[in-house]
């Protein structure tokens, strides 16, 4: 059946014009957004089923964003149908909602049979982790101020920013500004041209080209890359997406027509995607963004949970070595309640979807973080660190990505490997020292702390290791615990500081303010 469904999907894609199908995917995506109006003129109204406009899960008409991303990538890998002697090829309609649903229905059947036939021997919890990696970012969304501020704070200052500008000939501020302008334009129109119209917006065409060199590819180049990268993966749902590297695709003899089937990925690329532009800068650059990630997390925690006493990393002596504490310590009544170890490692494709993800280096970094937390708790008990630890204390590995959401098998393996490391490196670490560990991605932390108190935050951390909440994200645990009770709702604490890191943001807000004043 797999071959049957694959042939059905490929037959449709082989009959689709590349640029036309990318526009169809864009239109379907926008039609199901909160502002569907821009897409209406590009899809025949009589082909749109009742309930399809602004459809959300679990609507029968909902086409998920990750499915649109997969279809765009599959389009790049399928050869075009050859003309027949007895007549022209029947092409796929680019203005028909049903053309998109036909493709996505065959895709769903293909993915389902691939799982049933080829993945049934695999650990279900590893597969659930893959599902989370594919879907959760889309469910969370990329259009938010924390996404901009956090990544500008981590990558947009000091050596990282200098490395980026030196390598690409444009500042991170300008890069993100032009990326945001492209996002807005491609949310309202299916195509943008790099022509003189940019000058009217105060942007030189050369600047646009520098940005496009990082976030866009000519369609033939993207297709060649997709064919190379996606042929190595068996399961369609697990294949790498070229749109994560190049969310914009260029069409025309000179690449003058710019399209993005999922404009939100432009924002992902100019924020967290900057990691891939700077990571090759060597050890000093990695140390720089690692420290800034720690600084960001410490500032955020201190700002939103002032009822705790906070302490940053310090060194202590355990002969013959000097050792560092975890990055952030949270104390109550002079006792440590939570110790945070920050890891700025990003998830690779292999870490998210590989056959043996636990072998990826990032999991080794997380294993080491667990060991460091247990070692610190042990050293506190043994009197080396000059601090005392609450009996119910929790360790938190704080990451940039959702490393272990729903991935219970991998979580258990990380803990088992950390225990093995502890036995090898410090056998005096006792069972009591191996306190519960919670793995939290910083976006989860931000969402949790937007509605928490000090007490409910601790409750959520401690509850995360219970059987009821295995695999849950921390914000989901917290929401479940406080459901039906009064709890705070706080704004993002650094929203008014975004303009300090990205000056274009304040300029945009001023322009909006001036526009509103002129209208009144």
N, C-alpha and C positions, 0 to 999 in steps of 0.2 A: 504493500500500500504506500510505503514511503515514496517509491519511484513514481507511482501513479499521481500522488499529490504534487510532487516536485514537477512533473511534466505539465500538470494543469496550471500551476503557478507560472512556470517558465513560458508556457504558451502565451499567456496573457501579457507578461512582461516583454516578450520578444516582439509583440505587436504594438508596443507602446513607444511613441516618440519620447526620447529622453527628456527634452526640455518640457514637452507637454505633460508628461507624467509627473515631473517634479512640481509643475504648477498645480496639477490636480491634487497632489498630496498636500501642498500648501493650502489650497482652498478648503479641503476637507478639515484640515487642522484648524484653520481660522474659523470656519463655520461652526465648529464645536467649542469655540472659546467664548469668553464673556462678551466679546465684541464681534459678532459674526458678520456685521454689515459689509466690511471690505470684501468678503468672499462671495457675496450673493450674486454679483454680476459675472462671476466666472464659473458658476455651476447652474445648469438649467433648473429653474425652480420646480418644474414638474417631476424632476428626478429625485428630489429631496423628500424622504419619507417624513410623515408627521412625527415629531419628537426628535428628529436628528439634529436640529439646530440647537447649539449650546448643550448637546447631550453629554451627560456625565455617567460614569459607572454607577450602577450596573445596567444602564439603558441598553436595550438590544441593538440600538443604532450607534452606540459608542465605538469609535475606532481609536484605540489607545495610541498615545504618542510614541511609545516604544515600538508599536507595530508599524507606524508611519516611518520611523527611523529604519527599521529592518527592511521595509519595502524599498525605500530609497537606496539602500545599500545593495539589495538583491538586484534592482534594476541595473546597477553598474556591472554586474557579473554575467548577465544573460545575453548571449548573442542575439542580434536582431534576426527576425524571420526573413528568409530569402523569398524574392518574388517567384510566383508560380507561372508556368507557361500559359495556363488557362485563365489568367486574370490577376488583378492586383490583390495585395494582401489586405485582409480586413483589419483595419487598425483599431486600437483601443480608444474609446472616446475619452477625451481630456476634459470634457465639460459635463460629465455624467456621474452623479454620486454613486450609482450602481456599479460603475467600473471599479471604483475604489473598494466597495464592499465585496465584489467578486474576488479581487486580489487578496483582501485581508481574510476572507473566509477560507480560501485555499491555503493561505499561510498558516492559519490556526490549525487546520487539519494536518498540515505537514508537521508543525511543531509538536502537536499532540501525539502523532504516530511515532515521531522520532523519540519522544520520551518513553512511550510504552514499549517500543521494540528495542531501543538501544540503551536506554538508561535504567531499565528496570532492575539491573543488577547493581546499580550504584546506590550509595548511601543517600537516602531521601533528604537528610538534613544538609548534605553538601549541595544537592540540587536546590533546596529552598534558599540557601545562601546565594546561589546564582540568580534565582528569581528576584530576590531582594536587590541585588546589584543592578539588575536590568530595570526594575520598575520604581524603586523607592525614590530616587532622585527626581524622576518625572512627577511622582505624586506630591513631592515636597515643593517642586518648582524652583526656578532659577532667578525669578524677577523679584528681588527683595533687597533692601538696603543692607542687612547684615552680610549678604553675599559680596557686595561691593566693598563694604568697609573692611571686613575681615581679611579679604585677599589683598586689598590695597595696603593694609597694615603689615601683612606678612611679607609681601613681595614688592611693594611699591616704594620702599624706602632704602636708604643706604646702599651697600654694595650690590644688592639685588637689582635695584632700580638702575644703578649705574651700568651694571652688566647688560641689562636689557637694552638700554639706550645705545650703548656702544655696539652691541651685536646687530641691532635692527634699525638704527638711525631714526628712532622716534621715541619720545618719552612714554612711560606707562600711562601718564595722565592723558596724553593725546590719543594713545592707542585705545584706552577704554572709552574715551569720549566719542571717537569716530565709530567704534564698535557699537556704542549705545545708539548713535544716530542711524547706523545701518539697521539695528534691531527695530527701532521705531518705524523706519521707512518700510522694512520688509514685513512688518506686522500689518501695515495698511495697504501695501501694494505687492503684487507677486514678483515684481522685477524692479531692480534699481540699475541705473546706468552710471558708469563713471565718466561723466561729461562735465561741461561747464557749469551745470546747475550746482555743483558742490561749492564753487567759488562764491555763489550768492549766500551760502551758509557759513562763509568764513573758513572754508577748508580747501587747501590746494589739492589738485588731482594727484600730485606726487605723494602727498601724505596718505591719501586714500590707497594708492598703490602699495605703499609700505605696509599698511594695515592688511590689505588683501593678500599680500605676500605671505602673511602669517595665518590668516583665517579662511582663505579661499583657494580653490584649485580649478583650473579648467576641467570641464567634465571628463574629457578623454584621459587626462592624467589621473583624476580621482578614480575612474573606472579601472584603469590599469592597476592602480594600487589596491583597489578592492579585490580584484581578481587574484592578486598575489596573496594578500593577507587572509582572505576569507576561504580560500581553497584548503587551507591547512586545518580548518576546524570542521568537524563532522556535523555538529548540531547547529541548525540555523539560528536558534535563539542565542547561542553563545559566541557567534562570530563577531569580530571587531567592527566597529562603526567608523568609517572614514569621516563622518560628519562631526565626530568629536575633535578631530584634528582640523578639519576644514568644513565648518558649518555652512559656508557659502560655496556655491558652485557657479562657475563662469561659463557662459555660452557665447557663441559668435566667433567670427574669425579672429578678433583681437580680444576675446573675453570681455566684451563691453557690456554684456547683459549678466547681471548678478542676481542669483536666486538663492533662497534658503527655505527648504521645505519645513523646517522647524526653527523659526527665528530665535527662540529662547536659547538655543545652543550657541548663538553668538555671544550672549551674555556669559554663559558657562566658559566659553573659550577666552574671553577677555578678563575674566576674574580668576577662578581657580585654575583654568587652563594655562595661566602664565607660569605655573610650576614647571611645565615641560619646556618653556623657553629659557629658564634659568638653571634648571637642575644640572645641566652640563657644564656649569661654570666652575666646578671643582669643590673641594672641601670647604674653603672659606665661605663660598656662597651658601652651601648647604648648612654650615654652622650658623650663618647669619639668619636665614629664614627659619631655622629651628629655634633660635633664641627669640625671634620676633613672635613666633607662634606661642611660645611659653609666656612672653610678655602680654600678648593679647588675652590669653586664657586667664592669667592672673588679674589683669585689669578688669575683665568682665566679671569674674567671680567676686572680687572685692567690691565692685560697684553695686551689684544686685543683691548680695547677701552680706550686708554690713554687720549683721548680728554675730557673725563668726569672727574669730581672730585669724588673720592670714599671715603666713610666713613663706618667703621664697627660699629657694635652694641655698644651702650652706654646706661647708665642708666640716668634717669631724675626723678625729684620729682613731684609727684602729691599727695598732702596730702590726706590720711595718708600713702601713699605707694610710694615705689620706683618702677618704671616700666622700662622695657627694650624696646628699639627701635627695629624695624625689623633688620634682620641680616646684610643686606647690603644696603647702601643708595647711590644712583647715583644723582649727583648734576650738574647743569649748572647755571652759574651766581648766585651762592649762593642759588639757589632754588632747592628743591628736584624734580627731574623729574620721578624717578622710585625708589620704595622701594621693596626690595626682602625679602621674608620670606622663609627660606630653611627647607624642611622636608625630612628627610632621611628614612621615612617609606616605606617599600617595599609592593607591591601588593600581597595579598594572592590569592589563587584560588577562594575563595568566593568573593573577591573584583572584580576579573576579570569576573567571569562567574556565580556568585550566582544569585538566584531568587530575593533577595532583597539586592543588593550590598551596597546601601546607609547606611544600618545598620552596615556595617563593620567598625571597629574602625578607620581604615586609613582615611575614609571619614570624620570622626569626627575630626581628626587631621587637615585635610585640611580646614574644616569649621572654626576651631579655628584660623588657619593661616589667613583666610580672615578677621575675626573679628579683629585680632591684627593689620592688616594693616589699616583697617578703623579707629580703635581707635587711632592709631598713627597719621594719617592724621587729625583727629579731634583734638587731643591734640596739634598738631602744630598750627592749626587755633586758638585754644583757648589760646595759649601762654605758654603751659607747657613744651614743648620739646626744646625750644630755636632754632627752625628751621622753615623755611618757605617752603611752598609747592606750586609748580606750579599749576595753575588752570587745566592744562591738564595732570597732573601727573597720573601714572599708578602703580598699585600694581601687583607684580608677586609672585605667589606661585611656588617655584622652587623645583622640586621633582626628585627622582631617577628613577621613573617609569612613564609611560604614563597614569596617572590616569584618565584623562577626555578627551582624544582624541575621537572625534566623539560622545561623550556621552552627548549630549545637555541636556537631561532630568536630568541627574545626576548633571551637572554643574548648572542648574537652581535651583535644590534642595539644593545644597551646598550653593549657594548665599542666598536662602530663609532662610535656617537655620542660616546662619551668620547674616542676618538681625534680626531674632528673638533673637539671642544671644546678638546682639547690644542693642536691646530694653530692654532686661532684665538686662544687666550688665552696660550699659552706655547710657541712653536715650538721652543724649545730642549729640550723634553722628548724624549729620544732613545728609540730602540726598546728599548735596555737598561733605560731607566727604566720602561717599560711592563711591569712585572712581572706574573706571573700573579695573577688576581683570583678569589677564591672567595666565593660568595654563600651566607651561612649564616643561617638563622633561629635565634633563641636557644634554642628547645626542642631543636633538633638539636645545638646546642653542648652543652647540658646532658646529653643522652644520650651524646654522644661522650665527654665528659670524665668520665662515670661509670665508664668502663672504660679510660681511656687513661693513658699516661705522657707525659712531655714529648716523648720521642722518637717515640712512635707518633702523637701529636697532630700534630707537624710532618710526619711521613710522610703522614698522611691529607690534610692541607692540600695538600701538594705533588702527591700522587697525584690529587687531585680534578680537576685540569686535564688529565689524560691521557685519551686516547680511550676507554679501557676504562671510565672512570667518568663520562663525560659525563652530566649530568642526575641523577646520584645525589645523595642527601642525604649530608651529611658523616658522620653516624652510620653510614649504610650502608657507606660507603667504609671507615671505620675497622673496623667489624665484619668486613668481608671481609678486610682486611689482617691482623688479629690472630687470625682463625679458626684454631683448633687450637693456639694458643700460650697460655702463661700470661700473664694480664694482670689488673690490679687490678679490684676491684668496690667502688666507694666509694658511700657514702650521700650524699644531698643535703646539702650543708654547712650550709644555713641552716634545716634542719627544726626545730631546737629554738628558733629565733628567730621562728617564725611568730606566736606569741602576743604578741610585742612589737608587731607591726603589726595583728594581729586578736585582741584580747583574748579574744573568745569561743572561740577555738580552745583556749586553756589551760583555760578554764572547762569545755569539753566533755571534755578529757582528764582533768581532776580528777573530773568526775562519773563517767566510766567507771572510773577508779581506785577511787573510793568504792564503786561498784556491785560491782566484782570483790572488794573487801575484805569487803563484807557477805555475798557469796555463799560465801566461804571461811570 
